[in-house]
Amino acid sequence: MLGMTPVQLRRRFQRSAYPAPRDLIITVCVGRAAALIADGMKVEAAFSSVGFRHHTNFNRQFRRCFGVLPSNYRHRLALTRDWTTGTIGAVHAQVEAAGRAGPRPCT
């Protein structure tokens, strides 16, 4: 399907920022969940909608990617959001941007 063997695919991943295909999948899922949380979705709904079954595993992966727990991430965004305009304050605009762009590789 990709025009390469599983061994070749694994080697390509090892040369990239992601040590294994699984790490890329986790990073993408956590990034999508962060965007959903930033848009106001509850943490429980966000992690289940991106494919995580257990909150403990999701919390661990989220912390690896973003450095904070999802509830703290949501709390920081809520503290800085200007509810009259719907914009994020300058202090945590980087957190918002990181959630939209995707987290750093979770290794």
HELIX and SHEET records of a PDB file:
HELIX    1   1 PRO A    6  ARG A   15  1                                  10    
HELIX    2   2 PRO A   21  ALA A   38  1                                  18    
HELIX    3   3 VAL A   43  SER A   49  1                                   7    
HELIX    4   4 HIS A   55  PHE A   66  1                                  12    
HELIX    5   5 PRO A   70  THR A   80  1                                  11    
HELIX    6   6 ALA A   90  HIS A   92  5                                   3    
HELIX    7   7 ALA A   93  ALA A  101  1                                   9    
SHEET    1   A 2 ARG A  81  ASP A  82  0                                        
SHEET    2   A 2 THR A  87  ILE A  88 -1                                        
END                                                                             
